[in-house]
Amino acid sequence: MSLSIGIVGLPNVGKSTLFNALTKKNVPAENYPFCTIDPSVGIVPVPDERLDKLAKMSKSKKVIPAVVEFVDIAGLVKGASEGAGLGNKFLSHIREVDAIIEVVRIFEDSNMIHVHEKIDPLFDIEVINMELELASIKKPTLYVLNTSEIYKSSPNATSPQPSLKEREVSPFGGDLEGVDFRTKIPGPYIEIDPIFGTGLDNLIKASYDLLNLITFFTTGEDESRAWTVRRGSTAPVAGKAIHNDFKEKFIRAEVINWKDLLDCGSYAIARSKGLVRTEGKEYIVKDGDVIEFLI
């Protein structure tokens, strides 16, 4: 299953820095707008301690995690939907992804150019969301607040939080005096420091959830593997992730929760306790199922 998440935002908010941190792939992250023109793509493993524990139990020779595909898309600017700043090209890249991570800069540093020459996360969000709306782009969105603690220790850095809490007017309307701007973010958000890597694992997991994906497992001496499937998929559809024959020639599946299998220590003991269930074509796969498909 190939599903991707686009990393979007204004220029110079840390999109490519975040992409580099996620993928450990060196793409340009320079201090000027439109450094990224063509999107970079990175495949990132999903951290999952369940897989590691199953592999240890099975003494697996190989361990293969689930993955998420991230796409680093160039910065959008006001007027992008009308072609400003190569906007039409960049918006076309966004249309090709399945969900969006919207990066918002919340740190201040006079050495780091901001396209609006001020740090105003809510205004930045409004600009990006308006351009996406004008371009008729409506996908699941997760807001990523770039804290970049490293800049707080530089001579020209200041923390934005106090000034942002004292804002009197929100671009969304209403009085914000004394209110943390985070309460006005129009959707789920997560705070990340891409420089020090703080919160990256949580972001990867949240991105996986944003795509409405779950994980099921296969485990044995040769290999333990995490497989990706849409939430709500039936057993034959899940089996297709492994091989087309597992859907077309599906007979039944033997299913056990990963924790139950781990607690038993082996399939043999789990079967003796009646914990391995036989499921048919209508079974809805659950996150954390360990499955053997029979065809």
Secondary structure, DSSP 4 states (H G I P E B T S, - for coil): ---EEEEE-STTSSHHHHHHHHH-------SSTT---SPEEEEEEPP-HHHHHHHHHHT-SEEE--EEEEEE-PPP-TTGGGTGGGHHHHHHHHHTSSEEEEEEE--EETTS--TTSS--HHHHHHHHHHHHHHTT----EEEEEE--GGGGGSTTEE-SHHHHHT--B-TTSSB-TT--GGGG-SS-EEEEBTTTTBTHHHHHHHHHHHTTEEEEEEE-SSEEEEEEEETT-BHHHHHHTT-THHHHT--EEEEEEHHHHHHHSSHHHHHHTT-PEEE-TTPBP-TTEEEEEE-
